[in-house]
Protein backbone atom coordinates (compact mmCIF):
# COMPACT_ATOMS: atom_id res chain seq x y z
CA UNK A 1 0.00 0.00 0.00
CA UNK A 2 1.30 3.45 -0.76
CA UNK A 3 2.39 5.68 2.09
CA UNK A 4 -0.18 8.33 1.09
CA UNK A 5 -2.99 5.82 1.32
CA UNK A 6 -1.74 4.52 4.67
CA UNK A 7 -1.52 8.03 6.08
CA UNK A 8 -5.00 8.79 4.72
CA UNK A 9 -6.46 5.83 6.65
CA UNK A 10 -4.47 6.47 9.82
CA UNK A 11 -6.76 8.06 12.46
CA UNK A 12 -3.76 9.78 14.08
CA UNK A 13 -2.96 11.68 10.88
CA UNK A 14 -6.37 12.20 9.28
CA UNK A 15 -9.22 13.82 11.19
CA UNK A 16 -11.81 12.24 8.90
CA UNK A 17 -10.50 8.74 9.67
CA UNK A 18 -10.53 9.61 13.39
CA UNK A 19 -14.13 10.80 13.11
CA UNK A 20 -15.11 7.57 11.33
CA UNK A 21 -13.35 5.49 13.99
CA UNK A 22 -15.14 7.39 16.79
CA UNK A 23 -18.54 6.99 15.12
CA UNK A 24 -17.98 3.28 14.47
CA UNK A 25 -16.81 2.82 18.06
CA UNK A 26 -19.94 4.48 19.45
CA UNK A 27 -22.24 2.39 17.30
CA UNK A 28 -20.48 -0.87 18.13
CA UNK A 29 -20.52 -0.07 21.86
CA UNK A 30 -24.29 0.39 21.81
CA UNK A 31 -24.65 -3.30 21.00
CA UNK A 32 -21.50 -4.66 22.62
CA UNK A 33 -19.82 -5.68 19.38
CA UNK A 34 -16.21 -5.66 18.27
CA UNK A 35 -15.02 -4.61 14.84
CA UNK A 36 -13.93 -8.16 13.98
CA UNK A 37 -17.47 -9.39 14.65
CA UNK A 38 -18.59 -7.62 11.48
CA UNK A 39 -16.66 -9.98 9.21
CA UNK A 40 -18.93 -12.53 7.53
CA UNK A 41 -17.51 -16.07 7.24
CA UNK A 42 -20.01 -16.91 4.49
CA UNK A 43 -18.66 -14.15 2.29
CA UNK A 44 -14.93 -14.85 2.58
CA UNK A 45 -13.37 -18.30 2.90
CA UNK A 46 -10.28 -16.85 4.57
CA UNK A 47 -12.41 -15.54 7.42
CA UNK A 48 -14.13 -18.89 7.73
CA UNK A 49 -10.75 -20.64 7.93
CA UNK A 50 -9.41 -18.10 10.45
CA UNK A 51 -12.45 -18.61 12.68
CA UNK A 52 -11.98 -22.38 12.47
CA UNK A 53 -8.39 -22.02 13.68
CA UNK A 54 -9.25 -19.84 16.68
CA UNK A 55 -9.80 -21.40 20.12
CA UNK A 56 -13.39 -22.40 20.95
CA UNK A 57 -13.65 -19.83 23.75
CA UNK A 58 -13.02 -16.95 21.38
CA UNK A 59 -15.49 -18.26 18.80
CA UNK A 60 -18.12 -18.85 21.49
CA UNK A 61 -17.65 -15.31 22.80
CA UNK A 62 -18.03 -14.01 19.23
CA UNK A 63 -21.26 -15.96 18.76
CA UNK A 64 -22.62 -14.59 22.04
CA UNK A 65 -21.71 -11.05 20.97
CA UNK A 66 -23.52 -11.62 17.67
CA UNK A 67 -26.68 -12.87 19.39
CA UNK A 68 -26.84 -9.92 21.79
CA UNK A 69 -27.49 -7.23 19.13
CA UNK A 70 -30.27 -9.31 17.61
CA UNK A 71 -31.98 -9.53 20.98
CA UNK A 72 -31.43 -5.83 21.74
CA UNK A 73 -32.68 -4.81 18.31
CA UNK A 74 -35.87 -6.82 18.71
CA UNK A 75 -36.46 -5.10 22.06
CA UNK A 76 -35.63 -1.67 20.54
CA UNK A 77 -32.99 -1.11 23.23
CA UNK A 78 -29.26 -0.55 23.61
CA UNK A 79 -26.84 -1.84 26.21
CA UNK A 80 -26.99 0.06 29.50
CA UNK A 81 -24.57 2.99 29.71
CA UNK A 82 -22.37 1.31 32.33
CA UNK A 83 -21.91 -1.75 30.09
CA UNK A 84 -21.22 0.42 27.05
CA UNK A 85 -18.41 2.14 28.94
CA UNK A 86 -16.47 -1.12 29.42
CA UNK A 87 -16.78 -2.30 25.80
CA UNK A 88 -13.67 -2.25 23.61
CA UNK A 89 -14.76 -2.41 19.97
CA UNK A 90 -11.27 -2.13 18.50
CA UNK A 91 -9.64 -4.93 20.48
CA UNK A 92 -8.95 -7.29 17.60
CA UNK A 93 -9.01 -11.07 17.89
CA UNK A 94 -9.24 -12.17 14.26
CA UNK A 95 -6.66 -10.01 12.47
CA UNK A 96 -3.55 -12.02 13.34
CA UNK A 97 -5.07 -15.35 12.37
CA UNK A 98 -6.54 -13.84 9.21
CA UNK A 99 -3.09 -12.59 8.18
CA UNK A 100 -1.67 -16.10 8.68
CA UNK A 101 -4.45 -17.67 6.60
CA UNK A 102 -4.03 -15.14 3.79
CA UNK A 103 -0.27 -15.68 3.79
CA UNK A 104 -0.74 -19.46 3.49
CA UNK A 105 -3.27 -19.02 0.69
CA UNK A 106 -0.85 -16.76 -1.17
CA UNK A 107 1.87 -19.39 -0.88
CA UNK A 108 -0.31 -21.98 -2.56
C-alpha positions as CSV (number, residue, x, y, z in Angstrom):
1,X,0.0,0.0,0.0
2,X,1.3,3.5,-0.8
3,X,2.4,5.7,2.1
4,X,-0.2,8.3,1.1
5,X,-3.0,5.8,1.3
6,X,-1.7,4.5,4.7
7,X,-1.5,8.0,6.1
8,X,-5.0,8.8,4.7
9,X,-6.5,5.8,6.6
10,X,-4.5,6.5,9.8
11,X,-6.8,8.1,12.5
12,X,-3.8,9.8,14.1
13,X,-3.0,11.7,10.9
14,X,-6.4,12.2,9.3
15,X,-9.2,13.8,11.2
16,X,-11.8,12.2,8.9
17,X,-10.5,8.7,9.7
18,X,-10.5,9.6,13.4
19,X,-14.1,10.8,13.1
20,X,-15.1,7.6,11.3
21,X,-13.4,5.5,14.0
22,X,-15.1,7.4,16.8
23,X,-18.5,7.0,15.1
24,X,-18.0,3.3,14.5
25,X,-16.8,2.8,18.1
26,X,-19.9,4.5,19.5
27,X,-22.2,2.4,17.3
28,X,-20.5,-0.9,18.1
29,X,-20.5,-0.1,21.9
30,X,-24.3,0.4,21.8
31,X,-24.7,-3.3,21.0
32,X,-21.5,-4.7,22.6
33,X,-19.8,-5.7,19.4
34,X,-16.2,-5.7,18.3
35,X,-15.0,-4.6,14.8
36,X,-13.9,-8.2,14.0
37,X,-17.5,-9.4,14.7
38,X,-18.6,-7.6,11.5
39,X,-16.7,-10.0,9.2
40,X,-18.9,-12.5,7.5
41,X,-17.5,-16.1,7.2
42,X,-20.0,-16.9,4.5
43,X,-18.7,-14.1,2.3
44,X,-14.9,-14.8,2.6
45,X,-13.4,-18.3,2.9
46,X,-10.3,-16.8,4.6
47,X,-12.4,-15.5,7.4
48,X,-14.1,-18.9,7.7
49,X,-10.8,-20.6,7.9
50,X,-9.4,-18.1,10.4
51,X,-12.4,-18.6,12.7
52,X,-12.0,-22.4,12.5
53,X,-8.4,-22.0,13.7
54,X,-9.2,-19.8,16.7
55,X,-9.8,-21.4,20.1
56,X,-13.4,-22.4,20.9
57,X,-13.6,-19.8,23.8
58,X,-13.0,-16.9,21.4
59,X,-15.5,-18.3,18.8
60,X,-18.1,-18.9,21.5
61,X,-17.7,-15.3,22.8
62,X,-18.0,-14.0,19.2
63,X,-21.3,-16.0,18.8
64,X,-22.6,-14.6,22.0
65,X,-21.7,-11.0,21.0
66,X,-23.5,-11.6,17.7
67,X,-26.7,-12.9,19.4
68,X,-26.8,-9.9,21.8
69,X,-27.5,-7.2,19.1
70,X,-30.3,-9.3,17.6
71,X,-32.0,-9.5,21.0
72,X,-31.4,-5.8,21.7
73,X,-32.7,-4.8,18.3
74,X,-35.9,-6.8,18.7
75,X,-36.5,-5.1,22.1
76,X,-35.6,-1.7,20.5
77,X,-33.0,-1.1,23.2
78,X,-29.3,-0.6,23.6
79,X,-26.8,-1.8,26.2
80,X,-27.0,0.1,29.5
81,X,-24.6,3.0,29.7
82,X,-22.4,1.3,32.3
83,X,-21.9,-1.8,30.1
84,X,-21.2,0.4,27.0
85,X,-18.4,2.1,28.9
86,X,-16.5,-1.1,29.4
87,X,-16.8,-2.3,25.8
88,X,-13.7,-2.2,23.6
89,X,-14.8,-2.4,20.0
90,X,-11.3,-2.1,18.5
91,X,-9.6,-4.9,20.5
92,X,-9.0,-7.3,17.6
93,X,-9.0,-11.1,17.9
94,X,-9.2,-12.2,14.3
95,X,-6.7,-10.0,12.5
96,X,-3.5,-12.0,13.3
97,X,-5.1,-15.4,12.4
98,X,-6.5,-13.8,9.2
99,X,-3.1,-12.6,8.2
100,X,-1.7,-16.1,8.7
101,X,-4.5,-17.7,6.6
102,X,-4.0,-15.1,3.8
103,X,-0.3,-15.7,3.8
104,X,-0.7,-19.5,3.5
105,X,-3.3,-19.0,0.7
106,X,-0.8,-16.8,-1.2
107,X,1.9,-19.4,-0.9
108,X,-0.3,-22.0,-2.6
